[in-house]
């Protein structure tokens, strides 16, 4: 049976899973300032989400998701990590 770490990294390699990354505290402040919002006003992602676990996201972090679209090019969205 494969180790948990192997399974987590395989999740990130799947063709239907967009690129996820935890943003730095400095980038998080800039994102919130640019949109004029508080972190909890962003869409949420649970810390128990398989991708959030794979990238090491903790409650309170902001995750940057980069999606590729044949019609829209590259789309960047943000999620606020909540407990569970």
C-alpha positions as CSV (number, residue, x, y, z in Angstrom):
1,X,0.0,0.0,0.0
2,X,1.4,3.4,-0.9
3,X,2.4,5.9,1.8
4,X,0.0,8.8,2.6
5,X,2.6,11.3,1.4
6,X,2.7,9.5,-2.0
7,X,-1.1,9.6,-2.3
8,X,-1.2,13.3,-1.4
9,X,1.4,14.2,-4.0
10,X,-0.5,12.2,-6.6
11,X,-3.6,14.4,-5.9
12,X,-1.6,17.4,-7.0
13,X,-0.5,15.7,-10.2
14,X,-4.0,14.9,-11.4
15,X,-5.0,16.7,-14.6
16,X,-8.3,18.0,-13.2
17,X,-6.7,19.5,-10.1
18,X,-5.6,23.1,-10.6
19,X,-2.4,24.5,-9.1
20,X,-2.8,25.4,-5.4
21,X,-0.3,27.3,-3.3
22,X,-0.4,28.9,0.2
23,X,0.4,32.6,-0.2
24,X,2.9,34.4,2.0
25,X,1.6,36.7,4.8
26,X,2.8,39.7,2.8
27,X,1.0,38.6,-0.3
28,X,-2.1,37.9,1.8
29,X,-2.1,41.5,3.1
30,X,-1.8,42.8,-0.4
31,X,-4.7,40.6,-1.7
32,X,-7.0,41.7,1.1
33,X,-6.1,45.4,0.6
34,X,-6.6,45.2,-3.1
35,X,-10.1,43.7,-2.8
36,X,-10.9,45.7,0.4
37,X,-12.1,42.7,2.3
38,X,-11.4,40.6,5.4
39,X,-10.0,37.1,5.0
40,X,-13.3,35.4,6.1
41,X,-15.1,37.2,3.2
42,X,-13.2,35.1,0.7
43,X,-14.7,31.8,-0.4
44,X,-13.7,29.0,2.0
45,X,-11.7,25.8,1.7
46,X,-11.6,23.4,4.6
47,X,-8.3,22.4,6.1
48,X,-9.4,18.8,5.7
49,X,-9.7,19.2,1.9
50,X,-7.3,16.7,0.3
51,X,-5.5,19.4,-1.7
52,X,-5.3,21.7,1.3
53,X,-3.8,18.9,3.3
54,X,-1.4,18.1,0.5
55,X,0.0,21.6,0.3
56,X,0.1,22.0,4.1
57,X,-2.5,24.8,4.4
58,X,-3.6,25.6,7.9
59,X,-6.7,27.5,9.2
60,X,-6.2,31.2,8.7
61,X,-4.0,30.7,5.5
62,X,-5.1,32.0,2.1
63,X,-4.7,29.6,-0.8
64,X,-4.1,30.8,-4.4
65,X,-5.6,28.6,-7.0
66,X,-4.5,29.0,-10.6
67,X,-7.0,27.4,-13.1
68,X,-6.3,27.1,-16.8
69,X,-9.2,27.5,-19.2
70,X,-9.2,27.1,-23.0
71,X,-11.5,30.1,-23.3
72,X,-10.4,32.3,-20.3
73,X,-6.7,31.6,-20.3
74,X,-5.4,31.6,-16.7
75,X,-7.8,32.5,-13.9
76,X,-6.5,33.1,-10.3
77,X,-8.9,32.7,-7.4
78,X,-8.3,32.8,-3.6
79,X,-9.7,30.7,-0.8
80,X,-9.6,31.2,3.0
81,X,-8.7,28.1,4.9
82,X,-11.1,27.3,7.7
83,X,-10.9,24.5,10.3
84,X,-12.5,21.0,10.0
